[in-house]
């Protein structure tokens, strides 16, 4: 399904044009408006309303729209891209939305797609987690090195094992006296 055609827009439509087209079509095809219509008309309006709502959801979000535009082109017959945004006909009675790319049909090839990898590593959540992990790692290194430095300052020339042996000798001498 072409989301731009569903809303009656061109591919360079602004967000204001997208919102206005959605409002107009949503009012026209809303299920409540067709509640008293015959079943065929009601089902057709509900289907069209779902298409319009899904098109709006994709085109109004900058990231989803960029994904859609990147995967949508004339090379695939103008029918969207396999596994991308859009609706799928599973059987004649079922019309289900599909929001994520499906890599099951591509095997492992889809997992190494650079667009997908770049989208993952540039997401805000991933970057925040990476920054947090870096801070924790840096703090761990700092604590380890400062502990070594303090040990060397207090116990010049002795290893940890030698220090433990010295302490045990002192405790034995104290017990004898």
KAQUI-V251180 format. One record per pair of residues at least 6 apart in sequence whose C-alpha atoms are under 7 Angstrom apart, sorted by the first residue. I is the first residue (numbers start at 1). J is the second residue. If there is no record, write none. Layout:
BEGIN
i: <I I>
j: <J J>
END
This chain:
BEGIN
i: <1 1 1 1 2 2 3 4 4 6 6 6 7 7 7 15 18 18 22 22 26 29 29 29 29 30 30 30 31 31 31 34 35 58 58 59 68 71 72 72 73 83 83 83 84 84 84 85 85 85 86 86 86 87 87 87 87 88 88 88 88 89 89 103 121>
j: <79 80 86 87 79 80 55 10 11 51 52 55 21 22 52 60 56 60 52 56 49 45 46 48 49 45 46 49 42 45 46 42 42 64 65 65 85 81 80 81 80 100 101 102 99 100 101 98 99 100 97 98 99 95 96 97 98 95 96 97 98 95 96 110 127>
END
